[in-house]
Amino acid sequence: MSDITLYELPGCPFCAKVRSKLDELDLEYDVIEVPRSHADRTEVQEVSGQTGVPVITDEANDVEGMAESDDIVAYLEETYA
């Protein structure tokens, strides 16, 4: 199990942006695909307090439920680049 977990919805362009940055930085990460229905996204809501994706957690840096693709990409660049 990796320190970084990405919560995503297949086909989501914002999720793809984050996944691309994770791959570019050659980081290991786990992926949890969330249901299409926001009402069924209980796991990501527990982690982040909201149902939108992408969301990441990074146990190595005590990051829990970071949302917004631009913020996540900036965090990944600052922390791992």
N, C-alpha and C positions, 0 to 999 in steps of 0.2 A: 504494500500500500504506500502510495506517495504522500508527501506532505501537502501537495497542492491538489485540490479537488475543484473541478469545473462543473458547474450545473449549467446545462444547455438544452436548447430545443433544436433538433435537427432542422436545417434549412434557415435558421435564424442568422442574418448577416452580421449582427453584433456579436453573436457567439463565435461565428467563423473568424471574426477579427481577433478575438482573444485567443482562440485556438491557434491561429496563424502565428501570433506573437510567442505563445508557449513553444510551438514547434521551432520557430526561428531561433529562440534562445536555447533550444535543445534541452528543455526541462521535462522531467518526468511528472506526469499528472494523471489523476483518475478522472473519469467522466461519468457524471450521472445525468442521464437524459430525463428531463421533466415531462410530465404529461402536457398535451396541447392545451387542455382546459386549465385556466388559472385557478378555478375552484379545487382542482385536484393536486395542486402543487404544494402540498402541506410540508414536504421535506425541505424545500428551498425556503418556504416561509419561516420555518422554525430556525433556519440558519441565518437568514438575512432580514426577517421582519417584513418582507414583501414577496410578491410572486413573479416579478419580472426576472428575466435572464438576459445576459449571463450574470452569474455570481461565482466568485471563487472564495475558497478558504485556503489558508496557508498556515498549517500548524507550526512550521519552523519559525514563523515570524508573528505568531499570535494574531493572524488576520482571520476574522470570522465574518463571513457574509458580505464581502465587498462587491458592490454592484456597479453598474455603468461601465460600458466597454472602454471608454476613453480613460477613466480612472484606473481600471484594471491594467490596461496596457502601459500607462505611465508608471504605475506601481511596479510592474514586472521589469520594465526598462531600468528604473531607478534601483531596484533591489538585485536584479540578476544579470544585467548587461555588463 
